[in-house]
Amino acid sequence: MAEEDDATDQTEDPTPRRLEEAIKRGDVVKSVEVATWFTIAGGTLMLMVFAAPAATKLETMLRGLLANSYQIPADGPALGDLARLLATSVLAILGIPFLLLTLAALAGSVIQHRILFSVEPLIPHLAKISPVAGLGRLFSKQALANFAKGLAKLALFGAVIAALLWPQRHRLGGLVEVDPALILPFTRSLAMQMLGTVVAILAVVAAADYLFQYRQWYNRHKMSVREMKEEFRQSEGDPAIKGKIRQLRLARARKRMMASVPKASVVITNPTHFAVALQYERGMSAPLCVAKGTDLIARKIREVAEAHNIPVVENPPLARALHGTVEIDQEIPQEHYRAVAEIIGYVMRLRGAVGRQS
């Protein structure tokens, strides 16, 4: 029962691995308001920079076309050539602004998440075509939030545009009596004011919406305690298996250590709790620790040493000190040279005496 509760209780923050897997599936943070802001801001910038030069070039081209229309052949193949010439000329004038506008629209997506190539969103799922699931999405928290956001934007933009146009109401009414050549600069200036205001408001809306979408996405990928444990097992390995591997490694290390005991020159003991086997041969700079252990391992070291006629010397203080300061296959510390040298000298003299008697 506890595991079922954990599976449904998404209370833990998602791990980086969980978020990365979601991104690879194509489940990313995506705010429509951010993309909209980039598109409108890019369009406004294009109008400010390219509108006047593009309009002048188009006007010049069309004036020339109309002024020389009687000289331009428009029958048969010439009509197709004329259409291609006009299309090429218009594309040359408007190509760069439209290219930059397209790049601005792409930037609205790229800035939110890295470029992804995933087929996961294209895979058909029954939930996507289920009427019940469709109604659930229609009246979901996200849908209601989008509806409320749309109404708020509509009211806000309406109020702002009304505030901009209200002081100009008398001038707008008098445009019908003004020379048409003067209407365009006035309307262009007023349009740029409205677009600039819209871009500024949308920047705030886009930032707030992105934070909201990110929080929704983050909460959607929260994990239960059971999922956290399962991911830990997958990434770090099953603790039981790791413990078994650790035991096997220790067993192999002990087996190798016991195989080195017969090479020892002497075993120094506690006598029951500690045992340190030392090897020393002429030419060595210092005695080498070939095995050490406590309790059961210490007893096993003593048994192996006695079976191979390795001298076992009881010296509790030295045995404890060596066990705590020297590692296997390492030379003993310098501060123990004298005490160990006395023991090894005693053992060598004892062996020499035994050899002379035999």
Steps between C-alpha positions, in 0.01 A plus 500: 500500500784734581656437159169581325480827692856586401423428134216751494638759739733710283660710772873481422682744273592340165859393454714636215476159335119509510492848344755404235295195400190720469687742273622213281137387458411848378329601824650845548407834649315690229332835541291623209530851638879496465475390136233764439715771654797414280281503190333832579823660620675379185220630282507838674875523454467409132240773451718759672813410301381373163150643447603836357784373272288207379204727428724741305647218291158350430363841407789562261459160339123536455530857370747382240276210409195722456692773319637252246207265490432574131850381412490173700389197297241294687395241243599134488831407671569866577224498761672220691833685481332814632346308793837345589670839479244657733520209746879515503498877557248478786693210658824698482334792680306302763721190530730623776218639722301175468814292567574699815137468606522122455818489706328700775214249504749211525688678777179502703519119516877454514541736795262287708666164434773351287425367153359148523420224254254265664230277348330446835241779449411348160423154637121450512351445845144399579486769768547766232190391308288400798194729541522468877867598500418784259235637734744465787756710312233748397404570862842439649690743719723590207204572270327715760824688562540563125139622476543737794830619355337569163224706660750694708715573193197610301386737774851634555576562134157651445550741788850597383398556138196700612728713720729565202223577251279711727722812493515467119123465449460849353791458260373159392160646423660774291706268282221486242567862414883478500718457195556123452876559487490613865296205625773240460762665730238558768362146491852355488602697810184400685540135399860492622391646835238228540740225391769625738253501787376152408858368487575646843187349654557165330854488641357500853227252404752270329735499801216424740357230273839333457546480876149358531560242224834403651341447840223291344755291310718458810207395718378262230824305527517480878574152629377272773733349758471163325602655166797669668615167640451325167700764314776478759515124449517543124768767508708386798423130499298280736643543854461125562701418187762762585528352849544152355772625263673671792493174698647307207778754462581481872501121487740499205723756671509286817579191295793675333613632838494152656701367209772750590526395865742210427747758362505689831804507725304552820142551624450748783181445703291655779482190563132438407352819356772623259749333268749663262719289270829663397745394233867597507787386284853626464514796265155631592493858632236416763271210597187462287149429628360202306189435711308642794166452668294489817312229686410217259737619229776539758441142616509377141834684443644330810377159384656542155824627656522203740425258215798640307730534803490881496601638843209659690610764751265653755543877538157662559605870483703450182232282339231765559728782381602319181140401421389864523787660309610267220307371200548172318792497253644812665818545702461556873527862626840621608395542863461118529837412346676441832231284661453288187876472444541355850230238434635406156853485641378270776325278244809483276724413798249235604501348152880507493517319832252239380701453179826439694331245727361311203 
